[in-house]
Amino acid sequence: MASNKKLARIAGLCYLIVIATGLFAEVFVRQALLVSGDAIATAHNIQCSEMLFRYGFTADLINFIIGLPCVIIIYKLFKPINKTLVRLAIIFVVIQTAIIAVNLLFQMTPLLLLGGDKYLNTFQPNQLATLSLLLLNIQALGYGIGLVFFGFYCLIIGYLIFKSTIVPRLLGILYALSGLGYLINSFVMFLSKDFANPFFIYFAIPIFIGELSLCLWLLIMGVKEQEVNFKV
């Protein structure tokens, strides 16, 4: 059987892929092609960059697939600290994955609407563009809902990291801050007019630092072989 150090490095590699695919899909595809409030421009961008749009969808799928072995390894590493809490964390991340994975249907539907099939001739091009933008906005809201559950996952895992001795406690604090950032970011979006979130960049920085720090530590340093049990 693989040692915990080797498993941690596998988890770190998986996490790095998750971060890379997530950034690509969100920043270089969705945010690059979507023009807020302009359905015609958004539809034009999607039609002119259809393969990029499909690559973004594929990146999201890879993100979810690679993320599952990552969280399973994290479950194994931190189960001795507190089995109940780590199981709760897994439940949160499974719910998050299910929500966002199903939500991806809203992201792909614009390709059907803008594909030019004859059965869509009853709609005007501007109507199809409007429906496409509406579906992408719904997808963004669904993504925010999913990240609420992931935020709680990060808080729990951050706490377990802080209570363990297999990785530096600072990583636990940074990871918990990532979770807090996800939660604040999502709820600010839900409570804002038109679901706009002008403070996104301020939440994105601690989120990125916390996740990348844990990812790189697991990938490069691994974890200590000895584990310390902790009970609440």
Secondary structure, DSSP 4 states (H G I P E B T S, - for coil): ---HHHHHHHHHHHHHHHHHHHHIIIIIIIHHH--TT-HHHHHHHHHHTHHHHHHHHHHHHHHHHHHHHHHHHHHHHHTTT-HHHHHHHHHHHHHHHHHHHHHHHHHHHHHHHTS--GGGTTS-HHHHHHHHHHHHHHHHHHHHHHHHHHHHHHHHHHHHHHH-SSS-HHHHHHHHHHHHHHHHHHHHHHHSGGG--TTHHHHHHHHHHHHHHHHHHHHHT---S-------
